[in-house]
Amino acid sequence: MLAVEENGTRTRLVERALWPATGFVTIKQILGKNGGPIPISESRWYIGVKRGEFPKPLKIAGKAVWRVSDINALVDELERKAIQERRLARLAHTK
């Protein structure tokens, strides 16, 4: 799986080899500080969930989990937005 990684002002995609193809993941697997594809803090993640920016969790045996497919779709969406923003920034600089 590809993931967005930010370093100062640069953003790049990195390969995450230990990401499951299907099933469910926990918050620790999702967040970048733990090697996950989303490089934000846990508190920012839950703010995004509350605002509807990020997928809502499911409860399985009392534990919050997310579908891998939902997180993959979110990463794809973030990647598309980042690419579009870079293109718009380049266009603005060429005018």
Secondary structure, 3 states (H helix, E strand, C coil): CEEEEEECCEEEEEECCCCCCCCEECHHHHEHHHCCCECCCHHHHHHHHHHCCCCCCEEECCEEEEEHHHHHHHHHHHHHHHHHHHHHHHHHHHC
